[in-house]
Amino acid sequence: MSHSPANPYRGEASLVVAGVPRLLRPSFAALVAAEDELGPLFALVERAGAGQLRLAEMAALFWHCLTDREDLDRDVVGNAVLQQGLAKASKPLRALLGQILQGEAGDSA
């Protein structure tokens, strides 16, 4: 199985899950699914900024943004966050939250 590197200009990030770097891509479909589960994304970003984001919310956002999860279950994603620690897991979280807030780099308003 090949894993393409994360493109930070698209808000992508990488998370090591089950010993393999996995691509996190905040696509429209992924973010809609996350919002259906977690509530409004802006509120999620606000909770994260206030240090109030729950571990389950972080794992759920990662789950929905994983581009290849066919051989995984959600518990494995949560365990990956725990194994890496919150400090290390916050790097891909910041990338995803940044994409939610700012959109793709180079977009014109």
ZAMARGU-4260 file (C-alpha; in steps of 0.2 Angstrom, whole numbers, plus 5000, padded with zeros to 4 digits):
<rodrens>
0) 5000/5000/5000 | 5008/5017/4995 | 5005/5032/5006 | 5007/5049/4997 | 5015/5063/5008
5) 5004/5076/5016 | 5002/5092/5006 | 5002/5106/5019 | 4996/5119/5006 | 4980/5108/5005
10) 4978/5107/5024 | 4984/5089/5024 | 4993/5081/5038 | 5000/5064/5043 | 4996/5054/5058
15) 5005/5038/5062 | 4992/5024/5065 | 4997/5006/5068 | 5015/5010/5064 | 5011/5018/5047
20) 5010/5036/5042 | 4992/5039/5036 | 4986/5054/5026 | 4973/5066/5034 | 4964/5076/5021
25) 4951/5088/5026 | 4940/5086/5011 | 4922/5093/5010 | 4914/5076/5012 | 4926/5072/5027
30) 4922/5088/5036 | 4903/5086/5033 | 4904/5069/5041 | 4914/5076/5055 | 4902/5090/5058
35) 4887/5078/5058 | 4895/5068/5072 | 4904/5083/5082 | 4892/5098/5079 | 4897/5114/5070
40) 4915/5115/5065 | 4917/5133/5070 | 4913/5128/5088 | 4925/5113/5087 | 4939/5126/5082
45) 4934/5137/5096 | 4935/5123/5109 | 4952/5118/5102 | 4958/5136/5104 | 4952/5137/5122
50) 4960/5120/5126 | 4943/5112/5128 | 4944/5099/5114 | 4941/5082/5120 | 4951/5067/5115
55) 4936/5058/5107 | 4933/5074/5096 | 4951/5074/5090 | 4951/5056/5086 | 4934/5058/5077
60) 4940/5072/5067 | 4956/5062/5062 | 4945/5047/5058 | 4934/5056/5046 | 4949/5064/5037
65) 4959/5048/5035 | 4960/5045/5016 | 4963/5026/5019 | 4955/5018/5033 | 4949/5002/5026
70) 4960/4991/5037 | 4957/5001/5053 | 4944/5004/5066 | 4941/5020/5076 | 4949/5013/5092
75) 4966/5011/5083 | 4965/5029/5078 | 4961/5034/5096 | 4975/5023/5102 | 4987/5031/5090
80) 4984/5048/5097 | 4987/5041/5115 | 5003/5033/5110 | 5010/5048/5102 | 5004/5060/5115
85) 4993/5075/5114 | 5008/5087/5110 | 5013/5077/5095 | 4995/5074/5089 | 4992/5092/5090
90) 5003/5096/5075 | 4991/5087/5062 | 4976/5094/5072 | 4982/5112/5070 | 4984/5108/5051
95) 4966/5102/5050 | 4959/5116/5060 | 4969/5128/5050 | 4962/5121/5034 | 4944/5123/5041
100) 4947/5141/5046 | 4957/5147/5031 | 4953/5136/5016 | 4966/5131/5003 | 4981/5143/5002
105) 4981/5153/4986 | 4962/5155/4986 | 4956/5172/4982 | 4941/5181/4990
</rodrens>
